[in-house]
């Protein structure tokens, strides 16, 4: 988590340089504390967006398949098609006055991330179609293990004993889900489709972890800007590309011709069909804003850890609403996954304590210089 600490220090330093004149008559301790608490407030808001959006979108996606939906490309499309709801917010945020990278470079970034999201969303759609929601959610926890590797390769992430412990526990959790496949298959999922869903979910977790790490690298090395507008743009434009790619896939696969029949035969009715897809799209956008905000404020690995904190929410709700099985092995996998997540969160807490100690030392040193 050293990279996160370095990022926070750089943010605080940059903001101090910009606001030296405004804070010249303010107590340095109060100014530093205010900046720190404002940062935590933003982080908490993004965490709420991520967890609420993720849980809602996953459950609605499961509901779509459970009640008669069958289009993989439609399920893929709704994961990115909700971007228009963010456009009014984007227009209300003033443009940054800082220098921006060339338009060609930014456009290529949007195109690359959009196509990456299209393939990744499709694999998630297959996973959610062929796996119980509870099993799917537990496997998504492997994002953290994949992301730790990619963060090490691309974002200078340092591994500590707690982080390694977290990765081992999450790997064990995914393994328990794998060996528990017979329990899931005994309901209504054929063995072959279960295997497809299992590996598609793992592949999607790896792909999304790569997306998060490369996104953080882009913020640091290419975008080089610090404002909420950048976060929104990095959500809206790749989502636009991903939605366009999903529409192409929907027509190329001929699934579009079956949508009218699918809507008419939907167990809850056509209105419920439309509302399920609509709110799934909105929930994914809320989740994505939370993800991008946390990457921007902290790091991609921290973002994945927070995402795994939703594990206790989705499987329990899946048992209540979809009748998923929560047998002993899956319950143990859930506990192990949460244990792995908490292990990493505790590492971040320790890093935060170190950061506060450094800030106090800097303030004390400045006070000493002023006295002299």
C-alpha positions in Angstrom: 0.0 0.0 0.0 3.1 2.2 -0.1 2.0 3.6 -3.5 -1.3 4.8 -2.0 0.6 6.6 0.8 2.9 8.2 -1.8 -0.1 9.3 -3.8 -1.8 10.8 -0.7 1.4 12.7 0.2 1.7 14.0 -3.4 -1.9 15.2 -3.3 -1.5 16.9 0.0 1.8 18.5 -1.1 0.3 19.8 -4.4 -2.7 21.3 -2.6 -0.4 22.9 -0.1 1.6 24.6 -2.8 -1.6 25.9 -4.5 -3.2 27.3 -1.4 -0.1 28.7 0.5 -1.4 32.2 0.2 -4.9 31.3 1.4 -3.7 29.4 4.4 -0.8 31.7 5.5 -2.8 33.0 8.5 -4.2 29.5 9.4 -2.8 27.2 12.0 -0.7 24.6 10.0 -2.1 21.7 12.1 -5.7 22.8 11.4 -5.0 23.2 7.6 -3.4 19.7 7.3 -6.2 18.1 9.3 -8.9 19.8 7.2 -7.3 18.5 4.0 -7.0 15.1 5.4 -10.6 14.9 6.5 -11.9 16.2 3.2 -9.9 13.5 1.4 -11.5 10.8 3.7 -15.0 12.3 3.0 -14.5 11.9 -0.7 -13.2 8.4 -0.2 -16.2 7.4 1.9 -18.7 8.8 -0.7 -16.9 6.8 -3.5 -17.0 3.7 -1.3 -20.8 4.0 -0.8 -21.2 4.5 -4.6 -19.2 1.4 -5.3 -20.8 -1.0 -2.8 -24.4 0.2 -3.4 -24.0 0.1 -7.2 -22.2 -3.2 -7.3 -24.7 -5.0 -5.0 -27.7 -3.6 -6.8 -26.4 -4.2 -10.3 -25.4 -7.8 -9.5 -28.7 -8.7 -8.0 -30.7 -7.1 -10.9 -28.5 -8.9 -13.4 -29.3 -12.2 -11.6 -33.0 -11.2 -11.6 -32.9 -10.6 -15.4 -31.6 -14.2 -16.0 -33.7 -15.8 -13.3 -37.0 -14.4 -14.6 -36.6 -15.3 -18.3 -33.8 -13.1 -19.8 -31.3 -14.9 -21.9 -29.4 -12.4 -24.0 -25.7 -12.2 -23.1 -25.2 -9.2 -25.3 -28.1 -7.3 -23.7 -26.7 -8.1 -20.3 -23.4 -6.8 -21.5 -24.9 -3.7 -23.0 -26.6 -2.5 -19.8 -23.3 -2.6 -18.0 -22.1 0.4 -20.0 -25.3 1.9 -21.6 -26.2 4.1 -18.6 -23.5 6.7 -19.3 -25.9 9.4 -20.5 -27.1 10.0 -17.0 -23.6 11.3 -16.2 -23.5 13.8 -19.0 -25.5 16.6 -17.2 -23.1 16.2 -14.3 -20.1 16.5 -16.7 -21.6 19.6 -18.2 -22.0 21.2 -14.8 -18.3 20.6 -13.8 -16.0 23.4 -15.1 -13.2 22.4 -17.4 -9.7 22.2 -15.9 -7.2 25.0 -16.7 -4.3 22.6 -16.4 -2.5 21.4 -19.5 -4.1 18.3 -21.1 -2.5 15.5 -23.1 -3.0 15.5 -26.9 -6.6 14.8 -28.1 -5.3 11.8 -30.1 -3.7 10.2 -27.1 -6.8 10.7 -25.0 -9.1 9.3 -27.7 -6.9 6.2 -28.1 -7.2 5.7 -24.3 -11.0 5.9 -24.5 -11.1 3.5 -27.4 -8.7 1.0 -25.7 -10.5 1.1 -22.4 -13.9 0.9 -24.1 -13.0 -2.2 -26.1 -11.4 -3.8 -23.0 -14.7 -3.2 -21.1 -16.8 -4.7 -23.9 -14.9 -8.0 -23.7 -14.8 -8.0 -20.0 -18.5 -7.2 -19.6 -19.3 -10.1 -21.9 -17.4 -12.6 -19.8 -19.2 -11.3 -16.7 -22.5 -11.8 -18.5 -21.6 -15.4 -19.2 -20.5 -15.9 -15.6 -23.8 -14.5 -14.2 -25.8 -16.6 -16.7 -24.2 -19.9 -15.8 -23.5 -19.5 -12.1 -25.7 -18.9 -9.0 -25.4 -15.2 -7.9 -23.7 -16.2 -4.7 -21.0 -18.3 -6.4 -20.5 -15.6 -9.0 -20.0 -13.0 -6.3 -17.4 -15.1 -4.4 -15.4 -15.7 -7.6 -15.4 -12.0 -8.3 -13.3 -11.6 -5.1 -10.3 -13.0 -7.2 -10.1 -9.6 -8.7 -8.1 -8.5 -5.7 -5.5 -11.3 -6.3 -5.2 -10.5 -10.0 -5.1 -6.7 -9.3 -2.2 -7.2 -6.8 -0.1 -8.8 -9.5 -1.0 -6.1 -12.1 -0.4 -3.3 -9.5 3.0 -4.8 -8.8 3.8 -4.8 -12.5 2.4 -1.4 -13.5 1.8 0.7 -10.4 4.9 0.0 -8.1 2.7 -1.8 -5.6 4.7 -3.1 -2.6 3.8 -6.4 -1.0 3.7 -6.7 2.7 2.9 -9.8 4.9 -0.7 -8.7 5.3 -1.2 -8.2 1.6 0.3 -11.6 0.8 -1.9 -13.1 3.5 -4.9 -11.4 1.9 -4.1 -12.8 -1.5 -3.6 -16.3 -0.2 -6.9 -16.3 1.6 -8.8 -15.0 -1.5 -7.2 -17.7 -3.6 -8.3 -20.3 -1.1 -11.8 -18.9 -1.2 -12.0 -19.2 -5.0 -10.7 -22.8 -4.7 -13.4 -23.7 -2.2 -16.0 -22.4 -4.6 -14.5 -24.5 -7.4 -14.5 -27.8 -5.5 -18.1 -27.0 -4.4 -19.4 -27.1 -7.9 -21.3 -30.3 -7.4 -23.5 -28.6 -4.9 -24.4 -25.9 -7.3 -24.9 -28.2 -10.2 -27.4 -30.3 -8.3 -29.9 -27.5 -8.7 -30.3 -26.8 -12.4 -26.9 -25.9 -13.9 -25.3 -28.4 -16.3 -21.7 -29.3 -15.5 -20.4 -27.9 -18.8 -22.1 -24.6 -18.5 -20.9 -24.3 -14.9 -17.3 -24.7 -16.0 -17.8 -22.0 -18.7 -19.3 -19.7 -16.2 -16.5 -20.4 -13.7 -13.7 -19.6 -16.1 -15.5 -16.7 -17.7 -15.9 -15.1 -14.3 -12.2 -15.7 -13.5 -11.2 -14.3 -16.9 -13.4 -11.3 -16.4 -11.9 -10.7 -12.9 -8.4 -10.8 -14.4 -9.4 -8.5 -17.3 -11.1 -6.0 -15.0 -8.1 -6.0 -12.7 -5.9 -5.2 -15.7 -8.3 -2.4 -16.6 -8.1 -0.9 -13.1 -4.3 -1.0 -13.0 -3.9 0.5 -16.5 -6.5 3.1 -15.6 -4.4 4.2 -12.6 -1.3 4.2 -14.7 -3.1 6.5 -17.2 -4.1 8.9 -14.5 -0.5 9.1 -13.2 1.4 9.1 -16.5 -0.9 10.4 -19.2 -3.8 12.4 -17.8 -1.8 14.0 -15.0 -4.8 16.0 -13.8 -6.6 16.2 -10.5 -10.3 17.0 -10.8 -13.7 15.3 -10.8 -14.2 16.2 -14.4 -11.4 13.9 -15.4 -13.0 11.0 -13.5 -16.3 11.6 -15.2 -14.7 11.8 -18.7 -12.8 8.5 -18.1 -16.1 6.9 -17.2 -18.4 8.4 -19.9 -16.3 8.1 -23.1 -15.0 4.5 -22.6 -18.6 3.5 -21.6 -19.8 5.0 -24.9 -17.3 2.9 -26.8 -18.2 -0.2 -24.8 -21.9 0.4 -25.4 -21.3 0.8 -29.2 -19.3 -2.5 -29.2 -22.1 -4.2 -27.3 -24.7 -3.0 -29.8 -22.6 -4.4 -32.6 -22.4 -7.7 -30.8 -26.1 -7.7 -30.2 -26.9 -7.4 -33.9 -24.0 -9.6 -35.1 -25.2 -12.5 -32.9 -28.8 -12.0 -34.0 -29.9 -11.9 -30.4 -31.7 -8.6 -31.2 -34.3 -10.5 -33.1 -35.3 -12.5 -29.9 -35.6 -9.5 -27.6 -39.3 -8.8 -28.3 -40.2 -12.5 -27.6 -37.9 -12.4 -24.5 -39.7 -9.3 -23.2 -43.2 -10.7 -23.8 -42.3 -14.0 -22.1 -40.6 -12.3 -19.1 -42.0 -13.8 -15.9 -42.6 -10.4 -14.3 -44.1 -8.7 -17.4 -42.7 -6.4 -20.0 -42.7 -3.3 -17.8 -40.6 -5.2 -15.2 -38.3 -6.4 -18.0 -37.6 -2.8 -19.1 -37.2 -1.5 -15.5 -34.8 -4.3 -14.6 -32.5 -3.4 -17.5 -32.8 0.3 -16.9 -32.0 0.2 -13.2 -29.2 -2.3 -13.9 -27.6 0.2 -16.2 -28.0 3.0 -13.7 -26.5 0.9 -10.9 -23.5 0.0 -12.9 -22.8 3.7 -13.7 -23.0 4.6 -10.0 -20.6 1.7 -9.2 -18.2 2.8 -11.9 -18.1 6.4 -10.6 -17.2 5.0 -7.2 -14.5 2.8 -8.7 -12.9 5.6 -10.7 -13.1 8.0 -7.8 -11.3 5.5 -5.5 -8.6 4.8 -8.2 -8.1 8.5 -8.5 -8.0 9.2 -4.8 -6.1 6.1 -3.6 -5.1 3.2 -5.9 -6.6 0.4 -8.0 -5.7 -2.3 -5.5 -7.5 -0.4 -2.7 -10.5 -0.1 -5.0 -10.6 -3.8 -5.5 -10.4 -4.4 -1.8 -13.4 -2.2 -1.1 -15.2 -4.0 -3.9 -14.7 -7.4 -2.1 -16.2 -5.9 1.0 -19.5 -6.3 -0.8 -19.1 -10.1 -0.6 -21.2 -10.5 2.6 -24.0 -8.5 1.0 -24.7 -10.1 -2.4 -24.5 -13.9 -1.4 -26.8 -13.4 1.6 -29.3 -11.4 -0.5 -29.0 -14.0 -3.3 -30.0 -16.7 -0.8 -33.0 -14.6 0.2 -34.3 -13.5 -3.2 -33.1 -16.3 -5.6 -33.0 -19.3 -3.3 -29.3 -19.9 -3.8 -27.7 -22.6 -1.6 -25.5 -21.4 1.2 -24.0 -24.7 2.3 -21.0 -25.2 4.6 -18.3 -25.0 2.0 -19.6 -21.8 0.5 -20.1 -20.3 3.9 -16.5 -21.0 4.7 -15.4 -19.5 1.4 -17.3 -16.4 2.2 -15.7 -16.1 5.7 -12.2 -16.7 4.2 -12.8 -14.1 1.5 -14.0 -11.5 4.0 -11.0 -12.3 6.2 -8.7 -11.7 3.2 -10.3 -8.4 2.5 -10.1 -7.2 6.1 -6.4 -8.2 6.2 -5.7 -5.8 3.4 -7.9 -3.0 4.8 -5.9 -3.3 8.1 -2.7 -2.8 6.1 -4.2 0.4 4.7 -5.1 1.5 8.2 -1.5 0.9 9.3 -0.2 2.9 6.3 -2.6 5.7 7.2 -1.2 5.9 10.7 2.3 6.2 9.3 1.1 9.0 7.0 -0.4 10.9 9.9 2.9 10.5 11.9 4.8 11.9 8.9 2.4 14.8 8.7 2.9 15.6 12.4 6.6 15.5 12.0 6.5 17.8 9.0 4.3 20.3 10.9 6.5 20.2 14.0 9.6 20.8 11.8 7.9 23.7 10.1 6.9 25.2 13.5 10.5 24.8 14.7 11.8 26.7 11.6 9.2 29.4 12.1 10.3 29.8 15.8 13.9 30.1 14.8 
